[in-house]
């Protein structure tokens, strides 16, 4: 038996412009987190999504059915969901529902290959991040981030164009890690900025809910999507809390949107 999706969350998940992120785990338990804007409700406790430009996520789903989902609406109300991937369908009602979303309905050259189904098993509402609180957190992180620099002598993980995106106020981020129950935990964050080319620092009320439960040295995936929309994903390890900020030491950087979807942007170490 799944979890009933309450009205405000249902409205957020139904929005075609709502930032929604899907977190998966590979066979070794390493997280992957990317925007999947096609995630949409189908029934009281089920979500469906389009299999569209998601090679790594699809591979992970076929190896490990546990998923995490991060959602945040335009009022900065966020949710963290967990679920079970039930499989893909190439024809039928679910495929038709996805293909009738605005991003596909008005594009004669684009359609999904399949529709995936997720049964929701847990919903965690997150603290509401008001605009004043967001601005305060963003300013604080920006002021302190110069004092939390990356490791010396390391090749730059994030190219300049990616770092620039992580300095924007009007971009949405999501973080994911493998929780103690073996399920990927994904949650949205806003005040998450670059501290040089090899580190992210984060501190807002959304992150603080999880700050004490992310294991030391846990592998993490962080995704960002801008209003353009352009998306990137960086991966690394949680380095704990310094000067009140969560720190992620980065190892890999990828494009998460066409035309360079999935392309590695940093040198192979």
N, C-alpha and C positions, 0 to 999 in steps of 0.2 A: 504494500500500500504506500503510495507516494504522499507528498505533502501538498496541501491545498495552497494555491497561489492567491494571496490576498489582492484586493482591488488595486491598490497603489502600485504594487509590484507588477501586476498584470498589465497596467497601463504603461509602465516603463518598458516592459519587455515587448509590448506591442508597438512601441514607437520605432519608426523606420530610421530615425536619426539618434536614437538613444545609444550611447556607448555601451557595448556589451562585449565581454571578453570570455573566451573559452580556454581553460587550462586543462592540459592532459599530461600524462606521464609516459615516458618511453619504457622499454623493457627493463632498463636499469633503474627506473624510478626517478629519472631526471625530469623536471618540469618544463613544459612549453606553454606559452601564453600568448594568444593572438586575438585581435578584434574579430568577432564573428557577428556582424550586424544583422544577419538573417535570422538569428535566434528569435523565436516567437512562440507564444503559447499555443498549445493544441490540446484542449481539454483542461481539466482542473489541476492536474499534477504533472503535466507532460509538456516538454518543449520540443520543437522541431527546428532544423536549420538546413541550409543548403550546402551541399558539398561542392564548393566553388573556390578554387585557388586555395586549397588547404592540404597540401600533400603531406607535410609533417604531422599535422593534427590527425589526419585520416590514418596514417600509419600507426600513430600512438593509440588511437581508439581501437584499432583492430588487435593491438597487443595488450591493452589495459582499458577496461570499460569504465573505470572510475573517472569522473570529471569534476572540475570546479568551474564556477561561473561568477563573474564580477559584473555588476550593473550599477549605473549611477544616472539619475535623471537630471533635468535642467535646473532643479532646485537644490542640487547637490545632496540628495537623499540617496544612499547607497545600500546595496545588499550583496551578501556573499552566499552563493548557493552551492550545494553538492548534489551530484546525481549519478545515475547509471546509464551509460550508453547502451541502447537496445538494438542498434543495427541501422543499416541503410536500406532504402527502398528506391527503386529507379522509376516506378510508375505508381499512379494512384493518387488519392486525395491529398496526401501530404506534399507530394511533388507539385501538384497543382496549386496548393496554398502558397508555397514558397514562390513559385513562378508568377503569382499574381501580386507579389509585393511590388511597390513602385519602382524599385531599382531594376527589376526584371520586366515588369509589365510593359514599360514604355521603351524597351530596348529590344529591337527585333533580332539583334545579333548575339544576345546573351541569355543563357538559361542555365539552370543547375544540372549537374550530372545525376544527382541523387539527393534524397532528403534523409537526414539522420534524425533519430528519435532519442530523447533523453528523458528518463523518469526522475523527477526531483525527489531527493531523499532528505534534504535538510535546507532550511532557509534561515539565515542569520541577518536580521536588520542591523544596519550600522548607525553610529551616531550621526545626526544631521550636521552637515558642514555648511553653516550659513556663510553668506558672502563676506561679512566682516571678519568672521573667524578664518575663512580661507585666505583672505588678503593678509591678515596678521601672520598666519602660519607661513605663507609664501615669502613674506618680507623677512621673517626670522630665519628661515632656511637659507635664503639668498645671502643674508648678512653673515651667517656662520659658515656656509659652505667653503669660502676661500681658506678657512683654517683647517679644513679636512681634505687634504690633497691626496691624490693617488700615489701608488708606489713608485719610487724613483727608478729610473732606468728601464721601465717597462714600455714596450711599444704601445702606441695609442690604440685603445680598443674602439672608442667612438670617434668616427670622423666628425669634422667640425659641423656638418649639416645635421648630424644626429644630436650633438651637444646643444646646438641652437634650439632644437625642438624641446629638449628637456629643460630649457630655461623659460619656456612660455607659460604664462598663466592660463591661457585659454586652450590647453591641451589636456586630455584625460589620460591617466596612467592606470595600469593594473599590475599588481604584484602576485606572484604565485610561488608556493613552495609545497613540498610533500609533508602533509600533516602526520601526526603520530598514528592516526588510524589508517594510514596508507593511501588516503584520498588526497588529490591535489586541492589545496585551499587557495582560492583566488579572491582578491578584494580590490576595489578601486582606491586610488589615492590621487591627490591633486598636488600637494606641496612636496614634490619629488624632483630634485634638481641635480644637474651634473656638477660634480666637484672635480674639475679637470677631465681628462680623457678616459680615466679608468675607474671612476667611482660615481655612485649616486648617493645622495643623502636625502632623507625623508623624515618629515615630522608634521603630521596633522592628526586630527581626531580619528580619521579612518584607519590610519596606520597604527595608532597607539592601542587600538583594541587588540592587535595581534603582536605587538612589540615583545610582550613577555612570553609568547608561546612559539616563536620562530626559533628552532634549534640553532645553537652556535654552529657556524660554518655550514649551515644548510644551503643547498643549491637553490638558487632563485632565478626566476624568469620575470622580467619586467617589460611590459608592452606600453607603447604610447601611440595615441592617434590624435592628429591635429584636425582643425576645421577644414583643411585643404581638400580632401582628407589624404594625409600621408601617414603611414604607420611604420614603426620600427620595433624590434624586440632585442633586448640585451639580456645576457645571462651571466651569472657569477655566483658569489657566495656571500652569505650574511656575515658581516664582520662585527656585529654587535652594535651597541649604542655608545656614541661619543658626543660629548657636549650636548646631550639630550636629543641627538639625532640618530636615527637608524642609518647604518652604512652598508652598502652593497659593493664589494670589490668585483669589478667586471672582468670577464674573460672572453666573451664572444659578443658580436653585434651583427644583426641581420636586418635586411629589409623585410617588412611584413605587409607590403602592398605592391600591386603591379606598377611598373612592368618588371621590376627586379625582385619579385616575390620569392622569399626564401634565400636570397643571395647573401652570402657572408660578406661583411663589409670591413672586417679587420683581418690582418695577416694571420695565417695559421701558426700557432706557437709551437 
